Amino acid sequence: MKAAFMRKHGGAEVLEYGDMPDPVAGPGEVLIDVHAASVNGADWKVREGSYAPLETFPYILGRDFSGVICALGDGVDDLKIGDAVFGVCDVGQEAAYAEKIAMKASIVAKKPDDISHVDAAALALISLTALVSIEDTIKLKAGEKILIQGGAGGVAGFAIELAKHIGAYVITTASPANHDYLRGLGADEIIDYRSQDFTKVVSDCDAVFDTTGGDTTQRSFAVLKPGGRAAFIASGSTAPDCPRDDVQSLRPRVGRDREHLERMVELVQAGAVHVPEVTCYPLSEVVAAHKISESRHLRGKLVFKIR
Ligand SMILES: NC(=O)c1ccc[n+]([C@@H]2O[C@H](COP(=O)([O-])OP(=O)(O)OC[C@H]3O[C@@H](n4cnc5c(N)ncnc54)[C@H](OP(=O)(O)O)[C@@H]3O)[C@@H](O)[C@H]2O)c1
């Protein structure tokens, strides 16, 4: 099969497009012909070696995908060959930048016909992350006020629509070129973080969801009211130190399961949440796609259209 892989850690130029052996479905797994796979912020961090260094090369990146089942491993009885499915690789597993992937059957979900493979791949990890962060971790309620940092990114865009659907008041941060886009997602207030200090213009929030990291993380605690909750997904694998004793610092635990993917489908089909702006690339242009992702100013999602 064709795949995008790397033989060592490094810049985007370490990525190669070429032939790799086909994977095989083990017990409890399905083999999927991948139609689309998305680029996530984690991909270039893994590529650079910012997480634990990889021990085995060549290594195929890619955490979410959509495709069609082409073989079943032993013991799979709730899915069949020909089913269109999408999902997020299990924790510790990657390899979606490829024409085929073997995946635990219990963590993929059926893709409905009214969501394309490109859109399902675009939505998979961002929706899982936003749902676990906003609903399960922050437990946002109607009438609450939330600041969502980095509104134009994939996870934050889904989170804005989800928070509005819950009935919250949503403030977000973005550069001016993205303000119309964020108004379209339903944000109540948008702050240009380049010209305004959000800590001077936002206060008394019930919650913060930070998808940007950097110095934004520690500064975000200042806008919370006593009892407030802040969740962080771009500042490491544990909750950041909290400078106040009257608010909570939380690190969402984004596991993989079919239920959250099905919840996303429900929300999209109900019109509560929409597919983000998607830019498609062929897998052979993996280097260019990574350069855009690591620039940290992509709006929406990058997706490899593989079939
Ligand atoms: N399971 C997990 O824990 C998990 C899952 C998914 C993602 N993540 C992490 O979450 C983060 C977000 O990922 P993503 O894919 O949704 O988005 P992303 O592609 O990393 O974010 C890009 C967006 O961030 C905005 N941005 C950059 N710096 C900003 C700042 N200082 N203030 C406000 N906005 C800023 C940019 O908008 P402007 O052009 O307007 O600046 C751009 O649209 C990444 O670090 C990723 O690794 C974690």
Ligand as a Chemical Component Dictionary entry (heavy atoms), coordinates in Angstrom:
data_LIG
# 
_chem_comp.id                   LIG 
_chem_comp.type                 NON-POLYMER 
_chem_comp.pdbx_formal_charge   0 
_chem_comp.three_letter_code    LIG 
# 
loop_
_chem_comp_atom.comp_id 
_chem_comp_atom.atom_id 
_chem_comp_atom.alt_atom_id 
_chem_comp_atom.type_symbol 
_chem_comp_atom.charge 
_chem_comp_atom.model_Cartn_x 
_chem_comp_atom.model_Cartn_y 
_chem_comp_atom.model_Cartn_z 
_chem_comp_atom.pdbx_ordinal 
LIG N1  N1  N 0  -6.416 14.454 22.900 1  
LIG C1  C1  C 0  -5.879 15.646 23.030 2  
LIG O1  O1  O 0  -5.418 16.000 24.078 3  
LIG C2  C2  C 0  -5.856 16.559 21.846 4  
LIG C3  C3  C 0  -6.634 16.275 20.734 5  
LIG C4  C4  C 0  -6.646 17.146 19.668 6  
LIG C5  C5  C 0  -5.842 18.292 19.704 7  
LIG N2  N2  N 1  -5.037 18.519 20.797 8  
LIG C6  C6  C 0  -4.173 19.724 20.828 9  
LIG O2  O2  O 0  -5.031 20.840 20.823 10 
LIG C7  C7  C 0  -4.401 21.922 20.141 11 
LIG C8  C8  C 0  -5.366 22.489 19.117 12 
LIG O3  O3  O 0  -5.444 21.623 18.017 13 
LIG P1  P1  P 0  -6.371 21.965 16.763 14 
LIG O4  O4  O 0  -6.036 20.961 15.728 15 
LIG O5  O5  O -1 -7.762 22.136 17.188 16 
LIG O6  O6  O 0  -5.941 23.402 16.295 17 
LIG P2  P2  P 0  -4.578 23.969 15.708 18 
LIG O7  O7  O 0  -4.527 23.639 14.259 19 
LIG O8  O8  O 0  -3.424 23.608 16.541 20 
LIG O9  O9  O 0  -4.893 25.506 15.932 21 
LIG C9  C9  C 0  -4.784 26.423 14.961 22 
LIG C10 C10 C 0  -5.560 27.670 15.391 23 
LIG O10 O10 O 0  -5.018 28.218 16.587 24 
LIG C11 C11 C 0  -5.189 29.629 16.530 25 
LIG N3  N3  N 0  -4.195 30.243 17.395 26 
LIG C12 C12 C 0  -2.849 30.061 17.368 27 
LIG N4  N4  N 0  -2.287 30.769 18.390 28 
LIG C13 C13 C 0  -3.304 31.385 19.052 29 
LIG C14 C14 C 0  -3.374 32.238 20.198 30 
LIG N5  N5  N 0  -2.287 32.606 20.858 31 
LIG N6  N6  N 0  -4.593 32.651 20.617 32 
LIG C15 C15 C 0  -5.721 32.288 19.958 33 
LIG N7  N7  N 0  -5.717 31.498 18.864 34 
LIG C16 C16 C 0  -4.523 31.038 18.424 35 
LIG C17 C17 C 0  -5.045 29.971 15.058 36 
LIG O11 O11 O 0  -5.949 30.995 14.751 37 
LIG P3  P3  P 0  -5.415 32.462 14.339 38 
LIG O12 O12 O 0  -4.853 32.300 12.955 39 
LIG O13 O13 O 0  -6.641 33.281 14.439 40 
LIG O14 O14 O 0  -4.342 32.800 15.307 41 
LIG C18 C18 C 0  -5.428 28.686 14.313 42 
LIG O15 O15 O 0  -6.669 28.762 13.655 43 
LIG C19 C19 C 0  -3.086 21.369 19.568 44 
LIG O16 O16 O 0  -2.033 21.729 20.438 45 
LIG C20 C20 C 0  -3.311 19.865 19.587 46 
LIG O17 O17 O 0  -2.106 19.141 19.691 47 
LIG C21 C21 C 0  -5.048 17.698 21.866 48 
# 
loop_
_chem_comp_bond.comp_id 
_chem_comp_bond.atom_id_1 
_chem_comp_bond.atom_id_2 
_chem_comp_bond.value_order 
_chem_comp_bond.pdbx_ordinal 
LIG N1  C1  SING 1  
LIG C1  O1  DOUB 2  
LIG C1  C2  SING 3  
LIG C2  C3  SING 4  
LIG C2  C21 DOUB 5  
LIG C3  C4  DOUB 6  
LIG C4  C5  SING 7  
LIG C5  N2  DOUB 8  
LIG N2  C6  SING 9  
LIG N2  C21 SING 10 
LIG C6  O2  SING 11 
LIG C6  C20 SING 12 
LIG O2  C7  SING 13 
LIG C7  C8  SING 14 
LIG C7  C19 SING 15 
LIG C8  O3  SING 16 
LIG O3  P1  SING 17 
LIG P1  O4  DOUB 18 
LIG P1  O5  SING 19 
LIG P1  O6  SING 20 
LIG O6  P2  SING 21 
LIG P2  O7  DOUB 22 
LIG P2  O8  SING 23 
LIG P2  O9  SING 24 
LIG O9  C9  SING 25 
LIG C9  C10 SING 26 
LIG C10 O10 SING 27 
LIG C10 C18 SING 28 
LIG O10 C11 SING 29 
LIG C11 N3  SING 30 
LIG C11 C17 SING 31 
LIG N3  C12 SING 32 
LIG N3  C16 SING 33 
LIG C12 N4  DOUB 34 
LIG N4  C13 SING 35 
LIG C13 C14 SING 36 
LIG C13 C16 DOUB 37 
LIG C14 N5  SING 38 
LIG C14 N6  DOUB 39 
LIG N6  C15 SING 40 
LIG C15 N7  DOUB 41 
LIG N7  C16 SING 42 
LIG C17 O11 SING 43 
LIG C17 C18 SING 44 
LIG O11 P3  SING 45 
LIG P3  O12 DOUB 46 
LIG P3  O13 SING 47 
LIG P3  O14 SING 48 
LIG C18 O15 SING 49 
LIG C19 O16 SING 50 
LIG C19 C20 SING 51 
LIG C20 O17 SING 52 
# 
